[in-house]
Amino acid sequence: MTCRRVDIQCAVRPAELRASVCSKLRHRYGVVAVPSPFASSEILVLGEKKLPVDQVRDKSWRADLHDVGKNLRLRTESDDDQQVFADLLERCLVVAFEQSSGYWRLSRPLRNWYTDQPIARVDGVEVIPRVSFSTVRLGDPGIGIAFDTGYLNRTEWTVAEFFDPTLSPGERKRRRREFDRFRNRAERRKGTLLYTTGEQVVPVCYFERFADGVTCGTTGPVVQQDSLYDYCQERYPKLPLDPHDLVAYVSFPGLPHPVPVPAKWLRLRVMADEEQSYLGLGQYKTLPPEQRREAAVRGWERCRAVVERLMGCEAEADLWTPPEERCELLPCPDLQFGGGRVVAAPREATTGEYGRYYRERLEKLKVVAYITTRQRSNANSSWSLRNQATAGLTNCRLLLSPISARSSRTSPARGSP
């Protein structure tokens, strides 16, 4: 595979300059590029064609791009080249999803993509399928692509529907309680919001307050416009918006103060943690191996043609599995908690034994977490209670999972994606 070496000249050197240049080249021109490991002011551009531009601008800097006129042929036997190969392959996957209809992503990371339509609605929560990918250096066989699947949960109602002032007082109160429940107000969380504006990248922001009595047409000046309505008409002309639509104030990362946005473009992201287990989302936390394999195959089929065209090479037809001599199952340790409580390691490598081990581990950790929560929330807790919580935490040994703690020699069961 061949790359072109391009030098970046800029008066300022922000830490993410090269990554920002590569991102803008990909987003604006469909050019795949990554920071070079060979020179601090260099990027590597996939392919032999020259860049379509010689300059990239941002709000705070301008970078001039100079093609040094040298092609670089990557060799898979070189560790540095193999890492560049993996980085370029990952960016090609990003391009493939960016060019696919029906997918969107959050601002970060680039590897997680979500479908437009939910697959289920559970107790006011929409379940959105997620597909993630990453590249893996496999050594002699080359570079692998790993796909993972999961879900994102968001409220079925928008913020405008939660705070609808036309409802009866009782219904308004009930909906505000639901809003606080979804954002875990009891845990003093503001609430993570998804700001949906019809674009492929959905920004994340945080709830500050609902603007009672304020509409998009009565906010006062926003940026260079007379109101939020006028600003949105210029910024998002294709989205339906009325001057009488409701307003919420939110915080965006990087902005020094809350700003008004249309409340009907906001949905709460629901974290399916232990606090939300009663919502019936348990069945959407994980997928069985067979369904994960099918989802991985579907993800690859969707982007394969674009990736192979950009990379100029073909992928093997079958899913890769390492040979048996390179597989190793790391044993789980006995877990010792305070009060003499012990979770014994699995006696044999079976699904039943490992299931028993993790269930008991979770039960013991719940007890420790409960005692610790009681200690923090009650200033008059007895010394013995605090001492028991501390003993339970400090005596808990290393939690070693045979999945998360795999060494480079470990692999999933044969035939798994």
ZAMIVEX-288856 format. One record per residue (C-alpha): residue number from 1; z, y, x negated. Coordinates in steps of 0.001 Angstrom, whole numbers, padded with zeros to 6 digits, m for minus. Last residue first. Layout:
<sites>
<site nr="NUM" c3="Z" c2="Y" c1="X"/>
...
</sites>
This chain:
<sites>
<site nr="417" c3="015414" c2="m012606" c1="016040"/>
<site nr="416" c3="017060" c2="m016025" c1="016396"/>
<site nr="415" c3="014984" c2="m019133" c1="015541"/>
<site nr="414" c3="017560" c2="m020619" c1="013247"/>
<site nr="413" c3="020996" c2="m019297" c1="013926"/>
<site nr="412" c3="021657" c2="m015905" c1="012457"/>
<site nr="411" c3="021538" c2="m015358" c1="008716"/>
<site nr="410" c3="023974" c2="m015099" c1="005826"/>
<site nr="409" c3="022956" c2="m014900" c1="002166"/>
<site nr="408" c3="023144" c2="m011128" c1="001999"/>
<site nr="407" c3="026729" c2="m011437" c1="003182"/>
<site nr="406" c3="027697" c2="m011431" c1="006792"/>
<site nr="405" c3="030822" c2="m009508" c1="007691"/>
<site nr="404" c3="029699" c2="m008252" c1="011099"/>
<site nr="403" c3="028728" c2="m011721" c1="012303"/>
<site nr="402" c3="031359" c2="m014059" c1="010816"/>
<site nr="401" c3="033954" c2="m011426" c1="011754"/>
<site nr="400" c3="036759" c2="m010556" c1="009370"/>
<site nr="399" c3="039744" c2="m008689" c1="010741"/>
<site nr="398" c3="041934" c2="m007899" c1="007715"/>
<site nr="397" c3="045602" c2="m008549" c1="008365"/>
<site nr="396" c3="047760" c2="m007028" c1="011072"/>
<site nr="395" c3="051231" c2="m006607" c1="009583"/>
<site nr="394" c3="050962" c2="m002799" c1="009446"/>
<site nr="393" c3="049934" c2="m002460" c1="013071"/>
<site nr="392" c3="052468" c2="m004714" c1="014789"/>
<site nr="391" c3="055225" c2="m003535" c1="012489"/>
<site nr="390" c3="054492" c2="000070" c1="013404"/>
<site nr="389" c3="054545" c2="m000729" c1="017106"/>
<site nr="388" c3="057826" c2="m002642" c1="016758"/>
<site nr="387" c3="059389" c2="000215" c1="014810"/>
<site nr="386" c3="058374" c2="002697" c1="017474"/>
<site nr="385" c3="059926" c2="000523" c1="020152"/>
<site nr="384" c3="063103" c2="000001" c1="018101"/>
<site nr="383" c3="063413" c2="003735" c1="017496"/>
<site nr="382" c3="063511" c2="004393" c1="021221"/>
<site nr="381" c3="060825" c2="006443" c1="022894"/>
<site nr="380" c3="062016" c2="009935" c1="023782"/>
<site nr="379" c3="058743" c2="011688" c1="022899"/>
<site nr="378" c3="056837" c2="009423" c1="025275"/>
<site nr="377" c3="053030" c2="009640" c1="025000"/>
<site nr="376" c3="052747" c2="008644" c1="021346"/>
<site nr="375" c3="055100" c2="005653" c1="021503"/>
<site nr="374" c3="053701" c2="004372" c1="024780"/>
<site nr="373" c3="050215" c2="004490" c1="023260"/>
<site nr="372" c3="051407" c2="002534" c1="020201"/>
<site nr="371" c3="052986" c2="m000144" c1="022392"/>
<site nr="370" c3="049792" c2="m000491" c1="024408"/>
<site nr="369" c3="047626" c2="m000640" c1="021278"/>
<site nr="368" c3="049776" c2="m003439" c1="019827"/>
<site nr="367" c3="049593" c2="m005429" c1="023059"/>
<site nr="366" c3="045852" c2="m004888" c1="023325"/>
<site nr="365" c3="045430" c2="m006079" c1="019727"/>
<site nr="364" c3="047140" c2="m009383" c1="020593"/>
<site nr="363" c3="044842" c2="m009935" c1="023599"/>
<site nr="362" c3="041727" c2="m009053" c1="021573"/>
<site nr="361" c3="042626" c2="m011557" c1="018840"/>
<site nr="360" c3="043303" c2="m014252" c1="021413"/>
<site nr="359" c3="039873" c2="m013722" c1="022965"/>
<site nr="358" c3="038212" c2="m013614" c1="019535"/>
<site nr="357" c3="039707" c2="m016929" c1="018408"/>
<site nr="356" c3="039079" c2="m018724" c1="021711"/>
<site nr="355" c3="035414" c2="m017728" c1="021642"/>
<site nr="354" c3="035142" c2="m018908" c1="018033"/>
<site nr="353" c3="036572" c2="m022262" c1="019013"/>
<site nr="352" c3="034329" c2="m022656" c1="022051"/>
<site nr="351" c3="031166" c2="m021629" c1="020236"/>
<site nr="350" c3="031769" c2="m024192" c1="017518"/>
<site nr="349" c3="032335" c2="m023877" c1="013775"/>
<site nr="348" c3="035627" c2="m025788" c1="013606"/>
<site nr="347" c3="039354" c2="m025045" c1="013518"/>
<site nr="346" c3="038784" c2="m021381" c1="014302"/>
<site nr="345" c3="041474" c2="m019273" c1="012579"/>
<site nr="344" c3="044912" c2="m019153" c1="014163"/>
<site nr="343" c3="046053" c2="m015971" c1="015858"/>
<site nr="342" c3="049661" c2="m015387" c1="014852"/>
<site nr="341" c3="052583" c2="m013549" c1="016453"/>
<site nr="340" c3="055721" c2="m013541" c1="014349"/>
<site nr="339" c3="057039" c2="m010305" c1="015840"/>
<site nr="338" c3="054425" c2="m008213" c1="014088"/>
<site nr="337" c3="050906" c2="m009555" c1="013791"/>
<site nr="336" c3="049320" c2="m012202" c1="011536"/>
<site nr="335" c3="045618" c2="m013019" c1="011813"/>
<site nr="334" c3="044463" c2="m016322" c1="010311"/>
<site nr="333" c3="041208" c2="m015765" c1="008467"/>
<site nr="332" c3="037637" c2="m016271" c1="009722"/>
<site nr="331" c3="035338" c2="m018296" c1="007481"/>
<site nr="330" c3="032069" c2="m016813" c1="006202"/>
<site nr="329" c3="029128" c2="m018928" c1="007333"/>
<site nr="328" c3="026449" c2="m019105" c1="004623"/>
<site nr="327" c3="022694" c2="m019260" c1="004790"/>
<site nr="326" c3="020429" c2="m018982" c1="001720"/>
<site nr="325" c3="020167" c2="m022755" c1="001228"/>
<site nr="324" c3="019148" c2="m023100" c1="004880"/>
<site nr="323" c3="015969" c2="m021094" c1="004424"/>
<site nr="322" c3="015891" c2="m017586" c1="005868"/>
<site nr="321" c3="014432" c2="m017142" c1="009373"/>
<site nr="320" c3="011499" c2="m014878" c1="010137"/>
<site nr="319" c3="010068" c2="m014488" c1="013617"/>
<site nr="318" c3="006502" c2="m015701" c1="013791"/>
<site nr="317" c3="003133" c2="m013910" c1="013607"/>
<site nr="316" c3="003493" c2="m012443" c1="010163"/>
<site nr="315" c3="002840" c2="m008719" c1="010011"/>
<site nr="314" c3="m000477" c2="m007190" c1="009032"/>
<site nr="313" c3="m001261" c2="m004402" c1="006599"/>
<site nr="312" c3="m002715" c2="m000890" c1="006592"/>
<site nr="311" c3="000650" c2="000721" c1="007228"/>
<site nr="310" c3="m000636" c2="003133" c1="009877"/>
<site nr="309" c3="m002801" c2="000581" c1="011657"/>
<site nr="308" c3="m000168" c2="m002163" c1="011404"/>
<site nr="307" c3="002473" c2="000140" c1="012866"/>
<site nr="306" c3="000291" c2="001370" c1="015725"/>
<site nr="305" c3="m000758" c2="m002149" c1="016746"/>
<site nr="304" c3="002784" c2="m003555" c1="016523"/>
<site nr="303" c3="004542" c2="m000930" c1="018640"/>
<site nr="302" c3="004748" c2="m002545" c1="022076"/>
<site nr="301" c3="004536" c2="m006109" c1="020778"/>
<site nr="300" c3="007530" c2="m005448" c1="018547"/>
<site nr="299" c3="009690" c2="m004232" c1="021405"/>
<site nr="298" c3="008652" c2="m007150" c1="023600"/>
<site nr="297" c3="009573" c2="m009634" c1="020862"/>
<site nr="296" c3="012964" c2="m007978" c1="020404"/>
<site nr="295" c3="013597" c2="m008040" c1="024157"/>
<site nr="294" c3="012784" c2="m011766" c1="024314"/>
<site nr="293" c3="015160" c2="m012473" c1="021407"/>
<site nr="292" c3="017921" c2="m010419" c1="022971"/>
<site nr="291" c3="017420" c2="m012318" c1="026225"/>
<site nr="290" c3="017812" c2="m015654" c1="024465"/>
<site nr="289" c3="020826" c2="m014453" c1="022460"/>
<site nr="288" c3="022753" c2="m013430" c1="025617"/>
<site nr="287" c3="022952" c2="m009659" c1="026154"/>
<site nr="286" c3="025971" c2="m007399" c1="025736"/>
<site nr="285" c3="027743" c2="m004572" c1="027568"/>
<site nr="284" c3="025754" c2="m004808" c1="030805"/>
<site nr="283" c3="027769" c2="m007584" c1="032453"/>
<site nr="282" c3="030944" c2="m005582" c1="031930"/>
<site nr="281" c3="029619" c2="m002561" c1="033829"/>
<site nr="280" c3="031529" c2="m003380" c1="037022"/>
<site nr="279" c3="033251" c2="m000013" c1="037167"/>
<site nr="278" c3="036588" c2="m001656" c1="036444"/>
<site nr="277" c3="035732" c2="m001835" c1="032736"/>
<site nr="276" c3="035597" c2="001948" c1="032436"/>
<site nr="275" c3="038833" c2="002476" c1="030504"/>
<site nr="274" c3="038014" c2="m000428" c1="028191"/>
<site nr="273" c3="034821" c2="001191" c1="027015"/>
<site nr="272" c3="031571" c2="001682" c1="028882"/>
<site nr="271" c3="031174" c2="005308" c1="027784"/>
<site nr="270" c3="029558" c2="007205" c1="030626"/>
<site nr="269" c3="027115" c2="009964" c1="029665"/>
<site nr="268" c3="027378" c2="012724" c1="032212"/>
<site nr="267" c3="024153" c2="014108" c1="033622"/>
<site nr="266" c3="022797" c2="017640" c1="033271"/>
<site nr="265" c3="019477" c2="019081" c1="034474"/>
<site nr="264" c3="020904" c2="019873" c1="037918"/>
<site nr="263" c3="023543" c2="022122" c1="036318"/>
<site nr="262" c3="020915" c2="024544" c1="035017"/>
<site nr="261" c3="022200" c2="025793" c1="031641"/>
<site nr="260" c3="024688" c2="028497" c1="030613"/>
<site nr="259" c3="025850" c2="028740" c1="026979"/>
<site nr="258" c3="029138" c2="027927" c1="025243"/>
<site nr="257" c3="029810" c2="029612" c1="021854"/>
<site nr="256" c3="029120" c2="029183" c1="018126"/>
<site nr="255" c3="026009" c2="026991" c1="018512"/>
<site nr="254" c3="025567" c2="024202" c1="015945"/>
<site nr="253" c3="026292" c2="021327" c1="018314"/>
<site nr="252" c3="025664" c2="022491" c1="021888"/>
<site nr="251" c3="028529" c2="023576" c1="024141"/>
<site nr="250" c3="028091" c2="023712" c1="027908"/>
<site nr="249" c3="028435" c2="026184" c1="030770"/>
<site nr="248" c3="027239" c2="025000" c1="034168"/>
<site nr="247" c3="024892" c2="026762" c1="036603"/>
<site nr="246" c3="023742" c2="026100" c1="040183"/>
<site nr="245" c3="020206" c2="026598" c1="041508"/>
<site nr="244" c3="019604" c2="029789" c1="043540"/>
<site nr="243" c3="016876" c2="031128" c1="041198"/>
<site nr="242" c3="014975" c2="027863" c1="041809"/>
<site nr="241" c3="013772" c2="025423" c1="039163"/>
<site nr="240" c3="011005" c2="022829" c1="039090"/>
<site nr="239" c3="010065" c2="021898" c1="035506"/>
<site nr="238" c3="006535" c2="022698" c1="034311"/>
<site nr="237" c3="007363" c2="026137" c1="032862"/>
<site nr="236" c3="010151" c2="024864" c1="030580"/>
<site nr="235" c3="010787" c2="027667" c1="028042"/>
<site nr="234" c3="009275" c2="030577" c1="030015"/>
<site nr="233" c3="010561" c2="029569" c1="033438"/>
<site nr="232" c3="013797" c2="028453" c1="031781"/>
<site nr="231" c3="014420" c2="031932" c1="030353"/>
<site nr="230" c3="013590" c2="033648" c1="033647"/>
<site nr="229" c3="016015" c2="031393" c1="035541"/>
<site nr="228" c3="018725" c2="031887" c1="032924"/>
<site nr="227" c3="018473" c2="035615" c1="033497"/>
<site nr="226" c3="016890" c2="038848" c1="032214"/>
<site nr="225" c3="015159" c2="037186" c1="029267"/>
<site nr="224" c3="015452" c2="037747" c1="025509"/>
<site nr="223" c3="018291" c2="035254" c1="024939"/>
<site nr="222" c3="019884" c2="034950" c1="028391"/>
<site nr="221" c3="020557" c2="038219" c1="030256"/>
<site nr="220" c3="022723" c2="038051" c1="033394"/>
<site nr="219" c3="023695" c2="034798" c1="035030"/>
<site nr="218" c3="022488" c2="035801" c1="038510"/>
<site nr="217" c3="019133" c2="034007" c1="038861"/>
<site nr="216" c3="020339" c2="030633" c1="037596"/>
<site nr="215" c3="023251" c2="030807" c1="040005"/>
<site nr="214" c3="026883" c2="031861" c1="039608"/>
<site nr="213" c3="029510" c2="031486" c1="042354"/>
<site nr="212" c3="031508" c2="028877" c1="040459"/>
<site nr="211" c3="030210" c2="028445" c1="036894"/>
<site nr="210" c3="031213" c2="024854" c1="036092"/>
<site nr="209" c3="033104" c2="024576" c1="032838"/>
<site nr="208" c3="032910" c2="023435" c1="029227"/>
<site nr="207" c3="030919" c2="020192" c1="029284"/>
<site nr="206" c3="029518" c2="018971" c1="025983"/>
<site nr="205" c3="025908" c2="018777" c1="024793"/>
<site nr="204" c3="023412" c2="016094" c1="023782"/>
<site nr="203" c3="019715" c2="016943" c1="023562"/>
<site nr="202" c3="017082" c2="014614" c1="025069"/>
<site nr="201" c3="014013" c2="014150" c1="022863"/>
<site nr="200" c3="010969" c2="013042" c1="024864"/>
<site nr="199" c3="010886" c2="016228" c1="026897"/>
<site nr="198" c3="011373" c2="016476" c1="030665"/>
<site nr="197" c3="014347" c2="018829" c1="030368"/>
<site nr="196" c3="017238" c2="016364" c1="030528"/>
<site nr="195" c3="020430" c2="017694" c1="028946"/>
<site nr="194" c3="022590" c2="014578" c1="028540"/>
<site nr="193" c3="026278" c2="015463" c1="028760"/>
<site nr="192" c3="029332" c2="014240" c1="026870"/>
<site nr="191" c3="032580" c2="015055" c1="028683"/>
<site nr="190" c3="035331" c2="017407" c1="027623"/>
<site nr="189" c3="037671" c2="014599" c1="026677"/>
<site nr="188" c3="041389" c2="015125" c1="027134"/>
<site nr="187" c3="042036" c2="011364" c1="027457"/>
<site nr="186" c3="042977" c2="011878" c1="031110"/>
<site nr="185" c3="039680" c2="013745" c1="031520"/>
<site nr="184" c3="037861" c2="010508" c1="030824"/>
<site nr="183" c3="034388" c2="011962" c1="031511"/>
<site nr="182" c3="033712" c2="009553" c1="034367"/>
<site nr="181" c3="037167" c2="010008" c1="035864"/>
<site nr="180" c3="036934" c2="013790" c1="035699"/>
<site nr="179" c3="033613" c2="013721" c1="037570"/>
<site nr="178" c3="035020" c2="011295" c1="040132"/>
<site nr="177" c3="037963" c2="013621" c1="040730"/>
<site nr="176" c3="035489" c2="016465" c1="041137"/>
<site nr="175" c3="033580" c2="014389" c1="043678"/>
<site nr="174" c3="036706" c2="013728" c1="045726"/>
<site nr="173" c3="037699" c2="017402" c1="045769"/>
<site nr="172" c3="034240" c2="018450" c1="046909"/>
<site nr="171" c3="034307" c2="015757" c1="049614"/>
<site nr="170" c3="037629" c2="017007" c1="050971"/>
<site nr="169" c3="036572" c2="020658" c1="050905"/>
<site nr="168" c3="033348" c2="019847" c1="052805"/>
<site nr="167" c3="030123" c2="020027" c1="050850"/>
<site nr="166" c3="028045" c2="023183" c1="050363"/>
<site nr="165" c3="029668" c2="023984" c1="046996"/>
<site nr="164" c3="027988" c2="021027" c1="045200"/>
<site nr="163" c3="030096" c2="020446" c1="042082"/>
<site nr="162" c3="029338" c2="016733" c1="041496"/>
<site nr="161" c3="025778" c2="017216" c1="042723"/>
<site nr="160" c3="025142" c2="020073" c1="040294"/>
<site nr="159" c3="026556" c2="017978" c1="037440"/>
<site nr="158" c3="023883" c2="015389" c1="038199"/>
<site nr="157" c3="024653" c2="012235" c1="040121"/>
<site nr="156" c3="023687" c2="008747" c1="038949"/>
<site nr="155" c3="026024" c2="009123" c1="036022"/>
<site nr="154" c3="024911" c2="007828" c1="032635"/>
<site nr="153" c3="025214" c2="004508" c1="030851"/>
<site nr="152" c3="023195" c2="003603" c1="027767"/>
<site nr="151" c3="022374" c2="m000038" c1="027206"/>
<site nr="150" c3="021745" c2="m002603" c1="024504"/>
<site nr="149" c3="019032" c2="m004178" c1="022419"/>
<site nr="148" c3="018460" c2="m004864" c1="018737"/>
<site nr="147" c3="015288" c2="m005234" c1="016717"/>
<site nr="146" c3="015160" c2="m006097" c1="013013"/>
<site nr="145" c3="011989" c2="m005468" c1="011024"/>
<site nr="144" c3="011572" c2="m007367" c1="007765"/>
<site nr="143" c3="010211" c2="m006317" c1="004388"/>
<site nr="142" c3="008887" c2="m008738" c1="001758"/>
<site nr="141" c3="009332" c2="m012521" c1="001465"/>
<site nr="140" c3="010637" c2="m012204" c1="m002134"/>
<site nr="139" c3="013508" c2="m009850" c1="m001360"/>
<site nr="138" c3="014272" c2="m009487" c1="002336"/>
<site nr="137" c3="014626" c2="m005702" c1="002522"/>
<site nr="136" c3="015494" c2="m004918" c1="006127"/>
<site nr="135" c3="013955" c2="m002318" c1="008401"/>
<site nr="134" c3="015719" c2="m001005" c1="011479"/>
<site nr="133" c3="015154" c2="m001089" c1="015193"/>
<site nr="132" c3="016842" c2="m000156" c1="018441"/>
<site nr="131" c3="015932" c2="m000830" c1="022075"/>
<site nr="130" c3="018015" c2="000618" c1="024891"/>
<site nr="129" c3="018045" c2="m000201" c1="028611"/>
<site nr="128" c3="019473" c2="002488" c1="030944"/>
<site nr="127" c3="022295" c2="001528" c1="033336"/>
<site nr="126" c3="022875" c2="004201" c1="035981"/>
<site nr="125" c3="026484" c2="004740" c1="037056"/>
<site nr="124" c3="027622" c2="005643" c1="040578"/>
<site nr="123" c3="029415" c2="002351" c1="041200"/>
<site nr="122" c3="026765" c2="000285" c1="039412"/>
<site nr="121" c3="023104" c2="001263" c1="039423"/>
<site nr="120" c3="020750" c2="m001123" c1="037641"/>
<site nr="119" c3="017622" c2="m001332" c1="035500"/>
<site nr="118" c3="017433" c2="002409" c1="034939"/>
<site nr="117" c3="013993" c2="004005" c1="034489"/>
<site nr="116" c3="012791" c2="006147" c1="031608"/>
<site nr="115" c3="013472" c2="003575" c1="028908"/>
<site nr="114" c3="015689" c2="004358" c1="025935"/>
<site nr="113" c3="015026" c2="004520" c1="022191"/>
<site nr="112" c3="017454" c2="004236" c1="019262"/>
<site nr="111" c3="016006" c2="004358" c1="015720"/>
<site nr="110" c3="015615" c2="008130" c1="015415"/>
<site nr="109" c3="019373" c2="008673" c1="015488"/>
<site nr="108" c3="019948" c2="011358" c1="016571"/>
<site nr="107" c3="018524" c2="013939" c1="018978"/>
<site nr="106" c3="018640" c2="011379" c1="021775"/>
<site nr="105" c3="015636" c2="009238" c1="022586"/>
<site nr="104" c3="012925" c2="008814" c1="025199"/>
<site nr="103" c3="010571" c2="006037" c1="026271"/>
<site nr="102" c3="008140" c2="005586" c1="029187"/>
<site nr="101" c3="004965" c2="006426" c1="027320"/>
<site nr="100" c3="004481" c2="005275" c1="023757"/>
<site nr="99" c3="003292" c2="007705" c1="021063"/>
<site nr="98" c3="006817" c2="008577" c1="020000"/>
<site nr="97" c3="007614" c2="004865" c1="019985"/>
<site nr="96" c3="004815" c2="004134" c1="017517"/>
<site nr="95" c3="005671" c2="007174" c1="015407"/>
<site nr="94" c3="009265" c2="005954" c1="015060"/>
<site nr="93" c3="008017" c2="002505" c1="014040"/>
<site nr="92" c3="005831" c2="004147" c1="011401"/>
<site nr="91" c3="008928" c2="005967" c1="010143"/>
<site nr="90" c3="010684" c2="002621" c1="009697"/>
<site nr="89" c3="007730" c2="001222" c1="007766"/>
<site nr="88" c3="007766" c2="004236" c1="005464"/>
<site nr="87" c3="011450" c2="003702" c1="004713"/>
<site nr="86" c3="010961" c2="m000032" c1="004070"/>
<site nr="85" c3="008023" c2="000578" c1="001709"/>
<site nr="84" c3="010055" c2="003223" c1="m000120"/>
<site nr="83" c3="012856" c2="000667" c1="m000533"/>
<site nr="82" c3="010382" c2="m001948" c1="m001772"/>
<site nr="81" c3="008974" c2="000522" c1="m004269"/>
<site nr="80" c3="012405" c2="001172" c1="m005742"/>
<site nr="79" c3="013201" c2="m002565" c1="m005951"/>
<site nr="78" c3="009836" c2="m003395" c1="m007532"/>
<site nr="77" c3="008305" c2="m006781" c1="m006600"/>
<site nr="76" c3="006767" c2="m005230" c1="m003470"/>
<site nr="75" c3="004530" c2="m002965" c1="m005548"/>
<site nr="74" c3="003657" c2="000430" c1="m004102"/>
<site nr="73" c3="000443" c2="002095" c1="m005236"/>
<site nr="72" c3="000943" c2="005762" c1="m005924"/>
<site nr="71" c3="m002036" c2="008079" c1="m005669"/>
<site nr="70" c3="m002174" c2="011189" c1="m007798"/>
<site nr="69" c3="m003691" c2="014541" c1="m006900"/>
<site nr="68" c3="m000442" c2="016512" c1="m007160"/>
<site nr="67" c3="m000756" c2="017517" c1="m003498"/>
<site nr="66" c3="001063" c2="020815" c1="m003254"/>
<site nr="65" c3="003100" c2="021640" c1="m000138"/>
<site nr="64" c3="004570" c2="025118" c1="000277"/>
<site nr="63" c3="007898" c2="025267" c1="002107"/>
<site nr="62" c3="009068" c2="028154" c1="004268"/>
<site nr="61" c3="012719" c2="028677" c1="005167"/>
<site nr="60" c3="015260" c2="029842" c1="007766"/>
<site nr="59" c3="013492" c2="029390" c1="011094"/>
<site nr="58" c3="011310" c2="026583" c1="009723"/>
<site nr="57" c3="007856" c2="026588" c1="008231"/>
<site nr="56" c3="005587" c2="023983" c1="006655"/>
<site nr="55" c3="002671" c2="024809" c1="004345"/>
<site nr="54" c3="m000367" c2="023078" c1="002847"/>
<site nr="53" c3="m001649" c2="021459" c1="006020"/>
<site nr="52" c3="m003903" c2="018468" c1="006909"/>
<site nr="51" c3="m002428" c2="016485" c1="003993"/>
<site nr="50" c3="m004897" c2="014605" c1="001843"/>
<site nr="49" c3="m005965" c2="011111" c1="002801"/>
<site nr="48" c3="m004898" c2="008158" c1="000652"/>
<site nr="47" c3="m002237" c2="006696" c1="002931"/>
<site nr="46" c3="001477" c2="007287" c1="003516"/>
<site nr="45" c3="002810" c2="010571" c1="002170"/>
<site nr="44" c3="005508" c2="010466" c1="m000523"/>
<site nr="43" c3="007738" c2="013517" c1="m000880"/>
<site nr="42" c3="008681" c2="015353" c1="m004057"/>
<site nr="41" c3="011206" c2="018000" c1="m005099"/>
<site nr="40" c3="013907" c2="015601" c1="m006354"/>
<site nr="39" c3="011430" c2="013306" c1="m008122"/>
<site nr="38" c3="011076" c2="009486" c1="m008212"/>
<site nr="37" c3="013028" c2="008480" c1="m005088"/>
<site nr="36" c3="010477" c2="010343" c1="m002937"/>
<site nr="35" c3="011497" c2="011729" c1="000440"/>
<site nr="34" c3="009487" c2="010082" c1="003237"/>
<site nr="33" c3="006114" c2="010751" c1="004889"/>
<site nr="32" c3="004151" c2="009546" c1="007926"/>
<site nr="31" c3="001759" c2="012200" c1="009243"/>
<site nr="30" c3="001436" c2="012447" c1="013033"/>
<site nr="29" c3="000602" c2="016150" c1="012727"/>
<site nr="28" c3="003401" c2="018044" c1="014481"/>
<site nr="27" c3="006188" c2="015458" c1="014759"/>
<site nr="26" c3="005419" c2="013513" c1="011589"/>
<site nr="25" c3="004860" c2="016569" c1="009408"/>
<site nr="24" c3="007932" c2="018231" c1="010911"/>
<site nr="23" c3="010118" c2="015207" c1="010155"/>
<site nr="22" c3="008835" c2="014923" c1="006582"/>
<site nr="21" c3="009582" c2="018610" c1="005961"/>
<site nr="20" c3="013059" c2="018207" c1="007454"/>
<site nr="19" c3="013769" c2="015166" c1="005256"/>
<site nr="18" c3="012656" c2="017116" c1="002197"/>
<site nr="17" c3="014825" c2="020107" c1="003056"/>
<site nr="16" c3="017937" c2="018168" c1="004115"/>
<site nr="15" c3="020292" c2="019514" c1="001462"/>
<site nr="14" c3="018973" c2="023046" c1="001770"/>
<site nr="13" c3="016987" c2="024161" c1="m001270"/>
<site nr="12" c3="015899" c2="027780" c1="m000961"/>
<site nr="11" c3="012891" c2="029412" c1="m002629"/>
<site nr="10" c3="010636" c2="026491" c1="m001635"/>
<site nr="9" c3="008039" c2="024422" c1="m003461"/>
<site nr="8" c3="007514" c2="020830" c1="m002320"/>
<site nr="7" c3="005406" c2="018418" c1="m004414"/>
<site nr="6" c3="003245" c2="015797" c1="m002716"/>
<site nr="5" c3="002599" c2="012322" c1="m004117"/>
<site nr="4" c3="000074" c2="010336" c1="m002116"/>
<site nr="3" c3="000877" c2="006813" c1="m001008"/>
<site nr="2" c3="m000935" c2="003462" c1="m001293"/>
<site nr="1" c3="000000" c2="000000" c1="000000"/>
</sites>
